Amino acid sequence: MDTVTEVTEKPLLLPDVIQVGSSPIYAAVTPNGQRVYVTNFGSGSVSVINTATHTVITTIAVPPGPWGIDIAPDGLHAYVASFGTSSMAVIDTATSTVTQVITGLSKPLGLAVTPDGSRVYVASQGGDRVDVISTATNTVIGSVPVGIGPRNVAVTPDGGEVYVTEEGTNTVRVIDTATDTVTAVLTGFTFPRGVAVSPDGERVYATEYGGDRLDVIDTTIHSVVDSYTGLPIPFGVAVTSDGGLAYVACDGDDSVAVLDLIAHKDLTTVAGFHAPSWLVITPDDQEIYVVNNGNETVRVISPPPGVYPNVGPMSGGTPVTIIGEGLGNTTAVRFGCLPAASFTVINDHEIRAVSPLFVSDVKINITIGQNTTRTVGRFYYLQDSVMTGISRTSGPLSGGGTLTVTGRGLITTTEVRFGDVSVTPSTVLDDRVTVTVPPAQAPGPVPVTVVTRSNSYGRAVYTYTNPPGITSVTPASGPTSGGTPVLIAGTALAFTQAVTIGGTPADFGAISPTRVAAVTPPAAAPGPADVTVTTTSATATAPDAFLYT
């Protein structure tokens, strides 16, 4: 007879503590997940950890004061910023030796290698700049002036942008890698420190060391769209390869916070660290290495057991990852009473399954071997999302302003698309979603699509418009009693919202993109009057265009 055991939430395991060098700060993992490199600021070295055995297999001497570290995409080189000597060391990972030291930096801290491996961007805190290093020649090929105190950097997956946290100005700056110039400055932070990019490049996560929170930046509009609060003095942040979870090292209470980025909630908190600074996740998302600056160790933790994501449409087809212990001998996965559409056992800790067609919320059961069935989580089936309208249908090319999408079943909205441009919502409720309208390159209509965990739905159209212009007002005069029908001719008038003549609102009706009909309101005295047209894009005024007689 099968037995069913409910798996309850439990703290993450702390299977290993690895002793490293003096004052460890940063860590990086190789693309194959076999090695973790840890910088030891106090001992001027890098510890290399074997992830299979959780042991330090070698220690590499580097210039004094090593800080940030990153690994090339091909895994052949590690790059170490040496704060103490204003240099960057290049490590050959095959021989574990320093092959070159690049000078000319200025108190470097964080650094990041571009996805194509061609460049390294280094935050030179002492020079208030980000230095650009060619990995082909191992030379500094440029510098980007930024604000005071650049700290950490992260590169988007397409290599197009670099995000820089600056503690001196409490800002996050965005560098365009095509021109190596700053294209955006985000303000309102309190000592921003760690920074990480989502795998799809749509969001950047920045910790506020002085603000006790993790901010979510929309990379399309370069704006903070959400925050996770209550994180005591957060330092490093890392995001899983599927973008589902974020791990945040919290120095204030010696913990690591685990955040569910899909369900938008704090998942759990792991205690027992010692001044945790940086942390990295192995490519298979199975282990998280946390650097303890306080006791010169690295702790290894496992992801929390559960099902990610745990929502999807009734039509099925949702890929889910099941995390737990002892899953390697799984022979069946069921969503309620129905078998999964498919499943693959990755290892003893992970299963990937696809949800079947169903009509209610269900427990997910797995069968291990022949006789044991365990409940590993719950999956919520959602009705298909429906959009009923948007709060405004047009606006300027520059974008900006809040747009509200109304409907039902919108609670799992992950993005709103304006044509091909994706925007992260600022507010998500079941009956409405709010977003900031992104800019556009050219005027014209674009479809608005809501993407939820259930489906992609779009029926609304948003039109980008040029600023209005007035070329003539006919007739150009009339009595002070008002009531004169006039025709206002111009450009971009289709979305006119208001007309005033002499500062007084006039009744009006938009006839076409080039004409608006209006009726003059009464005037207090004879004389010239301005004619003003306000659209969803801007306001145009024709001075003294109508004469009251």
Secondary structure per residue as TSV (DSSP state, phi and psi in degrees):
chain	resnum	aa	ss	phi	psi
A	1	M	-	360.0	134.1
A	2	D	-	-68.5	145.6
A	3	T	E	-113.4	144.6
A	4	V	E	-116.8	124.1
A	5	T	E	-118.1	123.0
A	6	E	E	-77.3	129.1
A	7	V	-	-93.2	112.8
A	8	T	-	-92.8	159.6
A	9	E	-	-64.0	141.7
A	10	K	-	-145.6	159.5
A	11	P	-	-62.5	152.9
A	12	L	-	-66.4	146.8
A	13	L	-	-75.7	149.2
A	14	L	-	-117.0	79.4
A	15	P	-	-71.7	-26.7
A	16	D	E	-148.1	146.2
A	17	V	E	-123.7	124.4
A	18	I	E	-113.9	122.5
A	19	Q	E	-77.4	130.2
A	20	V	-	-123.2	-152.0
A	21	G	-	-87.1	-166.9
A	22	S	S	-78.5	130.5
A	23	S	S	53.9	59.0
A	24	P	E	-67.6	146.3
A	25	I	E	-128.9	-58.9
A	26	Y	E	-116.4	163.0
A	27	A	E	-145.2	155.4
A	28	A	E	-145.4	147.5
A	29	V	E	-113.9	143.4
A	30	T	-	-71.5	155.1
A	31	P	T	-57.9	-28.8
A	32	N	T	-88.1	-1.0
A	33	G	S	73.7	9.2
A	34	Q	S	-87.4	-20.1
A	35	R	E	-135.7	145.6
A	36	V	E	-121.9	128.9
A	37	Y	E	-105.4	130.1
A	38	V	E	-123.2	127.6
A	39	T	E	-84.5	134.4
A	40	N	E	-112.3	98.5
A	41	F	T	-60.3	-42.7
A	42	G	T	-73.1	-31.8
A	43	S	T	-104.0	4.0
A	44	G	T	59.7	47.0
A	45	S	E	-148.6	171.0
A	46	V	E	-125.8	124.0
A	47	S	E	-90.2	135.0
A	48	V	E	-109.5	119.2
A	49	I	E	-103.8	131.8
A	50	N	E	-83.1	117.4
A	51	T	T	-73.9	-15.2
A	52	A	T	-78.3	-34.2
A	53	T	T	-110.6	-8.1
A	54	H	T	55.8	44.6
A	55	T	E	-132.9	152.8
A	56	V	E	-78.7	120.4
A	57	I	E	-99.4	-17.6
A	58	T	E	-164.2	159.1
A	59	T	E	-127.6	128.5
A	60	I	E	-109.0	123.8
A	61	A	E	-74.0	132.9
A	62	V	-	-132.4	170.3
A	63	P	S	-56.3	152.2
A	64	P	S	-56.0	146.1
A	65	G	S	73.5	43.3
A	66	P	E	-65.0	140.8
A	67	W	E	-126.9	-96.5
A	68	G	E	-73.1	154.9
A	69	I	E	-149.5	145.4
A	70	D	E	-149.1	158.3
A	71	I	E	-112.4	139.7
A	72	A	-	-62.6	149.7
A	73	P	T	-57.3	-28.6
A	74	D	T	-86.1	-2.6
A	75	G	S	75.5	5.2
A	76	L	S	-84.4	-22.9
A	77	H	E	-136.5	146.5
A	78	A	E	-114.0	141.5
A	79	Y	E	-117.3	127.1
A	80	V	E	-122.8	121.9
A	81	A	E	-81.5	123.3
A	82	S	E	-104.3	101.7
A	83	F	T	-62.0	-37.2
A	84	G	T	-67.6	-28.8
A	85	T	T	-120.3	9.7
A	86	S	T	51.8	50.4
A	87	S	E	-143.3	175.1
A	88	M	E	-132.3	126.7
A	89	A	E	-93.1	141.8
A	90	V	E	-108.6	120.0
A	91	I	E	-105.7	130.2
A	92	D	E	-81.1	112.3
A	93	T	T	-71.7	-20.6
A	94	A	T	-72.7	-37.4
A	95	T	T	-106.2	-7.3
A	96	S	T	55.7	44.1
A	97	T	E	-129.6	152.0
A	98	V	E	-81.0	119.1
A	99	T	E	-96.5	-19.8
A	100	Q	E	-162.4	149.1
A	101	V	E	-121.2	121.1
A	102	I	E	-97.0	122.5
A	103	T	-	-101.2	-179.1
A	104	G	-	93.9	3.5
A	105	L	-	-86.2	-178.6
A	106	S	-	-141.2	96.6
A	107	K	S	49.8	60.6
A	108	P	E	-71.7	146.6
A	109	L	E	-120.2	-95.5
A	110	G	E	-80.0	155.3
A	111	L	E	-150.6	162.6
A	112	A	E	-152.1	139.7
A	113	V	E	-92.4	139.2
A	114	T	-	-67.6	155.2
A	115	P	T	-58.8	-27.6
A	116	D	T	-86.9	-2.3
A	117	G	S	75.4	7.6
A	118	S	S	-84.0	-23.8
A	119	R	E	-140.4	158.0
A	120	V	E	-122.6	128.7
A	121	Y	E	-101.9	124.7
A	122	V	E	-122.0	128.9
A	123	A	E	-79.9	103.6
A	124	S	E	-89.3	92.8
A	125	Q	G	-62.6	-38.2
A	126	G	G	-67.5	-23.5
A	127	G	G	-106.9	4.0
A	128	D	T	50.7	51.4
A	129	R	E	-153.8	166.1
A	130	V	E	-114.6	118.2
A	131	D	E	-87.9	144.6
A	132	V	E	-112.6	124.0
A	133	I	E	-117.0	131.0
A	134	S	E	-81.8	126.8
A	135	T	T	-79.3	-15.0
A	136	A	T	-73.7	-38.2
A	137	T	T	-110.5	-9.3
A	138	N	T	53.1	48.6
A	139	T	E	-133.8	154.5
A	140	V	E	-75.2	119.3
A	141	I	E	-107.4	-2.7
A	142	G	E	179.6	165.0
A	143	S	E	-140.0	139.4
A	144	V	E	-111.5	112.4
A	145	P	E	-63.6	132.9
A	146	V	-	-130.6	-161.9
A	147	G	-	-83.9	-165.0
A	148	I	S	-80.6	129.5
A	149	G	-	75.9	48.6
A	150	P	E	-61.2	137.8
A	151	R	E	-117.2	-61.1
A	152	N	E	-131.3	157.7
A	153	V	E	-135.2	152.1
A	154	A	E	-145.0	142.7
A	155	V	E	-109.0	137.3
A	156	T	-	-67.3	155.7
A	157	P	T	-59.1	-27.9
A	158	D	T	-85.3	-1.6
A	159	G	S	74.7	7.6
A	160	G	S	-81.9	-26.4
A	161	E	E	-138.2	150.7
A	162	V	E	-119.7	130.5
A	163	Y	E	-104.6	130.6
A	164	V	E	-122.9	123.8
A	165	T	E	-88.9	136.4
A	166	E	E	-127.9	111.9
A	167	E	T	-75.3	-29.9
A	168	G	T	-68.5	-30.0
A	169	T	T	-114.0	0.5
A	170	N	T	53.4	47.6
A	171	T	E	-133.5	166.5
A	172	V	E	-122.4	123.5
A	173	R	E	-105.3	150.6
A	174	V	E	-115.7	125.6
A	175	I	E	-108.3	129.5
A	176	D	E	-82.6	117.0
A	177	T	T	-73.1	-16.8
A	178	A	T	-71.0	-33.8
A	179	T	T	-115.7	-9.6
A	180	D	T	51.3	50.8
A	181	T	E	-130.5	154.6
A	182	V	E	-78.2	124.1
A	183	T	E	-108.6	-13.5
A	184	A	E	-155.8	146.7
A	185	V	E	-128.6	116.8
A	186	L	E	-99.6	128.0
A	187	T	-	-110.7	178.9
A	188	G	-	91.7	10.3
A	189	F	-	-90.8	165.5
A	190	T	S	-126.7	100.7
A	191	F	S	52.3	65.4
A	192	P	E	-66.2	140.1
A	193	R	E	-129.3	-84.2
A	194	G	E	-75.5	155.6
A	195	V	E	-150.2	137.7
A	196	A	E	-145.9	152.9
A	197	V	E	-112.9	140.6
A	198	S	-	-66.6	154.3
A	199	P	T	-59.5	-30.5
A	200	D	T	-86.2	-3.2
A	201	G	S	75.5	7.2
A	202	E	S	-86.8	-19.8
A	203	R	E	-135.6	148.6
A	204	V	E	-121.5	136.1
A	205	Y	E	-111.2	124.5
A	206	A	E	-127.0	128.6
A	207	T	E	-83.8	144.2
A	208	E	E	-107.4	102.5
A	209	Y	T	-61.4	-33.3
A	210	G	T	-98.7	-6.9
A	211	G	T	-109.9	-1.5
A	212	D	T	55.1	44.2
A	213	R	E	-156.3	165.9
A	214	L	E	-115.1	121.1
A	215	D	E	-95.3	144.8
A	216	V	E	-109.5	119.2
A	217	I	E	-106.3	129.3
A	218	D	E	-82.4	119.6
A	219	T	T	-75.6	-14.2
A	220	T	T	-77.1	-44.5
A	221	I	T	-104.7	-0.5
A	222	H	T	52.3	56.8
A	223	S	E	-148.3	148.6
A	224	V	E	-74.6	122.6
A	225	V	E	-110.8	-9.2
A	226	D	E	-166.2	164.6
A	227	S	E	-148.4	145.9
A	228	Y	E	-104.6	117.5
A	229	T	E	-100.6	175.0
A	230	G	-	76.0	22.1
A	231	L	-	-100.3	108.7
A	232	P	S	-70.2	108.5
A	233	I	S	49.0	68.2
A	234	P	E	-73.9	142.9
A	235	F	E	-115.5	-92.1
A	236	G	E	-84.5	156.3
A	237	V	E	-139.7	140.6
A	238	A	E	-138.5	145.4
A	239	V	E	-119.4	139.1
A	240	T	-	-67.4	163.5
A	241	S	T	-67.8	-20.3
A	242	D	T	-96.3	1.7
A	243	G	S	73.3	12.5
A	244	G	-	-85.8	-33.7
A	245	L	E	-126.8	150.1
A	246	A	E	-125.0	137.7
A	247	Y	E	-110.2	130.4
A	248	V	E	-125.3	123.5
A	249	A	E	-80.3	121.1
A	250	C	E	-110.3	108.9
A	251	D	T	-71.8	-25.8
A	252	G	T	-66.6	-34.5
A	253	D	T	-128.3	20.1
A	254	D	T	54.2	51.8
A	255	S	E	-137.1	170.6
A	256	V	E	-121.9	122.1
A	257	A	E	-90.4	136.6
A	258	V	E	-110.6	119.6
A	259	L	E	-112.0	132.9
A	260	D	E	-87.5	107.6
A	261	L	T	-79.7	-12.8
A	262	I	T	-90.7	-50.5
A	263	A	T	-77.4	-10.7
A	264	H	T	63.2	54.3
A	265	K	E	-153.2	163.2
A	266	D	E	-75.3	123.9
A	267	L	E	-87.5	-49.3
A	268	T	E	-165.3	169.1
A	269	T	E	-130.2	131.4
A	270	V	E	-105.3	122.8
A	271	A	-	-97.4	178.6
A	272	G	-	94.1	18.4
A	273	F	-	-96.6	179.2
A	274	H	S	-134.7	97.8
A	275	A	S	49.1	59.8
A	276	P	E	-64.8	135.3
A	277	S	E	-112.6	-74.2
A	278	W	E	-109.9	161.2
A	279	L	E	-153.1	149.6
A	280	V	E	-134.5	154.0
A	281	I	E	-114.5	135.5
A	282	T	-	-66.1	153.3
A	283	P	T	-57.1	-27.1
A	284	D	T	-87.0	4.2
A	285	D	S	65.1	15.1
A	286	Q	S	-91.0	-18.8
A	287	E	-	-140.3	144.5
A	288	I	E	-121.9	124.4
A	289	Y	E	-101.8	119.7
A	290	V	E	-113.4	122.6
A	291	V	E	-82.6	123.1
A	292	N	E	-99.9	101.5
A	293	N	T	-69.2	-26.8
A	294	G	T	-72.6	-31.6
A	295	N	T	-129.3	17.1
A	296	E	T	59.6	46.8
A	297	T	E	-134.3	169.2
A	298	V	E	-124.1	125.9
A	299	R	E	-100.7	144.7
A	300	V	E	-110.5	124.1
A	301	I	E	-121.7	160.6
A	302	S	-	-106.0	157.2
A	303	P	-	-67.6	154.7
A	304	P	-	-68.4	144.3
A	305	P	S	-66.0	145.7
A	306	G	E	157.2	-170.5
A	307	V	E	-121.9	127.0
A	308	Y	E	-134.2	124.7
A	309	P	S	-72.3	166.7
A	310	N	-	-113.0	21.8
A	311	V	E	-137.3	154.2
A	312	G	E	-175.8	172.0
A	313	P	E	-76.0	159.4
A	314	M	T	-65.8	-21.3
A	315	S	T	-72.9	-6.3
A	316	G	-	76.6	-168.7
A	317	G	-	87.7	8.4
A	318	T	-	-84.3	120.6
A	319	P	E	-72.3	129.3
A	320	V	E	-127.8	151.1
A	321	T	E	-111.2	127.3
A	322	I	E	-103.9	121.5
A	323	I	E	-111.0	134.7
A	324	G	-	-176.8	-161.5
A	325	E	S	-117.7	145.7
A	326	G	S	65.0	38.6
A	327	L	-	-96.3	-3.5
A	328	G	T	-62.7	-26.0
A	329	N	T	-101.9	21.9
A	330	T	E	-65.8	132.8
A	331	T	E	-114.5	-10.4
A	332	A	E	-157.0	148.6
A	333	V	E	-130.6	128.0
A	334	R	E	-125.5	137.5
A	335	F	E	-100.0	100.2
A	336	G	T	66.7	-124.5
A	337	C	T	-97.9	0.7
A	338	L	E	-102.7	140.8
A	339	P	E	-70.1	149.6
A	340	A	-	-58.3	148.7
A	341	A	S	-58.4	-34.8
A	342	S	E	-166.6	160.2
A	343	F	E	-155.5	153.5
A	344	T	E	-135.3	128.4
A	345	V	E	-83.3	114.2
A	346	I	E	-80.4	-48.8
A	347	N	E	-163.0	-167.1
A	348	D	T	-68.6	-12.0
A	349	H	T	-115.6	-4.1
A	350	E	E	-146.5	136.1
A	351	I	E	-130.1	139.8
A	352	R	E	-114.1	124.7
A	353	A	E	-130.8	166.5
A	354	V	E	-123.6	129.5
A	355	S	-	-68.4	142.9
A	356	P	-	-88.0	173.0
A	357	L	S	-64.9	130.4
A	358	F	-	-159.5	173.6
A	359	V	S	-132.5	14.5
A	360	S	S	-154.8	173.1
A	361	D	-	-77.6	138.1
A	362	V	E	-137.9	158.1
A	363	K	E	-82.0	148.1
A	364	I	E	-102.6	120.9
A	365	N	E	-111.6	144.9
A	366	I	E	-123.1	145.8
A	367	T	E	-106.3	123.2
A	368	I	E	-104.9	119.8
A	369	G	T	67.8	-132.7
A	370	Q	T	-106.6	-27.1
A	371	N	T	-124.8	-12.4
A	372	T	E	-105.6	125.5
A	373	T	E	-116.7	132.0
A	374	R	E	-123.7	143.3
A	375	T	E	-90.4	121.2
A	376	V	E	-107.2	-6.1
A	377	G	E	167.6	-174.9
A	378	R	E	-126.3	140.9
A	379	F	E	-118.3	132.3
A	380	Y	E	-106.4	118.3
A	381	Y	E	-86.1	132.6
A	382	L	E	-114.3	147.0
A	383	Q	-	-67.2	150.7
A	384	D	-	-59.2	140.1
A	385	S	-	-72.9	147.1
A	386	V	E	-132.1	128.3
A	387	M	E	-96.8	129.6
A	388	T	E	-105.1	-19.1
A	389	G	E	173.1	174.8
A	390	I	E	-128.5	152.6
A	391	S	S	-71.9	-27.3
A	392	R	-	-146.9	149.5
A	393	T	S	-112.4	2.2
A	394	S	E	-156.2	165.7
A	395	G	E	179.0	-179.9
A	396	P	E	-73.8	162.3
A	397	L	T	-61.9	-28.4
A	398	S	T	-71.4	-10.7
A	399	G	-	68.9	-154.3
A	400	G	-	89.9	165.5
A	401	G	S	81.9	158.5
A	402	T	E	-93.9	133.9
A	403	L	E	-118.5	134.9
A	404	T	E	-109.2	126.3
A	405	V	E	-97.0	128.1
A	406	T	E	-109.1	154.9
A	407	G	E	166.0	-147.6
A	408	R	E	-146.7	154.5
A	409	G	S	68.1	30.4
A	410	L	-	-96.9	3.0
A	411	I	T	-62.7	-24.2
A	412	T	T	-102.8	23.0
A	413	T	-	-59.8	129.3
A	414	T	-	-105.3	-26.1
A	415	E	E	-161.2	158.6
A	416	V	E	-124.0	128.5
A	417	R	E	-105.3	131.4
A	418	F	E	-105.8	96.2
A	419	G	T	66.1	-120.7
A	420	D	T	-96.6	1.1
A	421	V	E	-94.7	124.4
A	422	S	E	-97.1	136.7
A	423	V	E	-128.3	135.2
A	424	T	-	-81.0	129.7
A	425	P	-	-63.7	149.2
A	426	S	S	-92.2	-27.7
A	427	T	E	-138.8	134.4
A	428	V	E	-129.5	118.2
A	429	L	-	-128.0	171.3
A	430	D	S	-67.7	-31.1
A	431	D	S	-105.8	-3.6
A	432	R	E	-161.5	152.3
A	433	V	E	-136.0	135.2
A	434	T	E	-113.2	141.7
A	435	V	E	-140.6	161.2
A	436	T	E	-95.0	127.7
A	437	V	-	-66.9	127.5
A	438	P	-	-78.3	161.7
A	439	P	-	-73.4	164.4
A	440	A	-	-132.9	158.7
A	441	Q	S	-84.5	-29.6
A	442	A	S	-144.5	153.2
A	443	P	-	-70.0	156.7
A	444	G	E	136.6	170.6
A	445	P	E	-81.1	147.2
A	446	V	E	-135.8	145.7
A	447	P	E	-72.6	144.0
A	448	V	E	-106.2	122.0
A	449	T	E	-123.1	132.0
A	450	V	E	-99.0	126.8
A	451	V	E	-108.8	118.1
A	452	T	-	-117.9	179.0
A	453	R	S	-69.7	-15.6
A	454	S	S	-92.0	-44.2
A	455	N	-	-169.6	173.0
A	456	S	E	-105.1	127.5
A	457	Y	E	-134.2	130.6
A	458	G	E	-149.2	126.7
A	459	R	E	-137.7	-10.7
A	460	A	E	-90.0	158.7
A	461	V	E	-128.9	130.9
A	462	Y	E	-113.8	133.2
A	463	T	E	-112.0	122.6
A	464	Y	E	-82.7	133.4
A	465	T	E	-126.6	152.6
A	466	N	-	-78.1	162.8
A	467	P	-	-61.6	146.5
A	468	P	-	-73.9	161.1
A	469	G	E	-143.1	148.2
A	470	I	E	-115.5	125.5
A	471	T	E	-104.8	-28.7
A	472	S	E	-161.6	156.6
A	473	V	E	-128.9	121.2
A	474	T	E	-130.8	128.7
A	475	P	S	-69.0	166.3
A	476	A	-	-96.7	4.6
A	477	S	E	-152.6	162.2
A	478	G	E	-178.8	171.8
A	479	P	-	-72.8	158.7
A	480	T	T	-68.3	-15.9
A	481	S	T	-71.1	-11.1
A	482	G	-	77.4	-168.8
A	483	G	-	86.1	7.5
A	484	T	-	-85.1	119.8
A	485	P	E	-70.1	130.1
A	486	V	E	-128.4	153.7
A	487	L	E	-114.0	119.2
A	488	I	E	-97.8	118.5
A	489	A	E	-104.8	145.0
A	490	G	E	178.2	-147.8
A	491	T	E	-131.6	151.5
A	492	A	S	52.4	48.2
A	493	L	-	-102.8	0.1
A	494	A	T	-61.7	-31.9
A	495	F	T	-106.4	39.8
A	496	T	E	-64.3	132.7
A	497	Q	E	-110.1	-23.2
A	498	A	E	-157.7	148.6
A	499	V	E	-131.7	131.0
A	500	T	E	-124.2	143.9
A	501	I	E	-126.5	116.9
A	502	G	T	65.4	27.5
A	503	G	T	83.6	-2.7
A	504	T	E	-103.5	131.8
A	505	P	E	-58.4	138.8
A	506	A	-	-118.7	146.5
A	507	D	E	-66.5	141.0
A	508	F	E	-152.7	168.1
A	509	G	E	-154.8	128.7
A	510	A	E	-76.5	125.8
A	511	I	E	-93.9	-41.8
A	512	S	E	-159.5	177.5
A	513	P	T	-62.6	-13.2
A	514	T	T	-117.9	-0.2
A	515	R	E	-143.5	139.5
A	516	V	E	-132.5	129.9
A	517	A	E	-93.7	138.1
A	518	A	E	-141.9	163.2
A	519	V	E	-121.9	126.3
A	520	T	-	-65.6	136.3
A	521	P	-	-81.4	165.9
A	522	P	-	-63.1	152.8
A	523	A	-	-120.9	150.4
A	524	A	S	-71.6	-30.6
A	525	A	S	-155.2	158.6
A	526	P	S	-63.1	157.7
A	527	G	E	139.6	172.9
A	528	P	E	-73.6	152.1
A	529	A	E	-139.4	140.3
A	530	D	E	-72.1	146.3
A	531	V	E	-113.4	122.7
A	532	T	E	-122.9	134.2
A	533	V	E	-119.3	127.7
A	534	T	E	-113.0	125.4
A	535	T	E	-112.3	-177.8
A	536	T	S	-69.7	-11.8
A	537	S	S	-98.0	-44.9
A	538	A	-	-170.4	-169.8
A	539	T	E	-123.9	138.6
A	540	A	E	-124.4	138.8
A	541	T	E	-127.4	133.0
A	542	A	E	-105.5	104.1
A	543	P	E	-63.0	134.4
A	544	D	E	52.2	35.9
A	545	A	E	-79.0	-17.6
A	546	F	E	-128.4	136.8
A	547	L	E	-110.8	117.3
A	548	Y	E	-80.4	129.7
A	549	T	-	-113.8	360.0
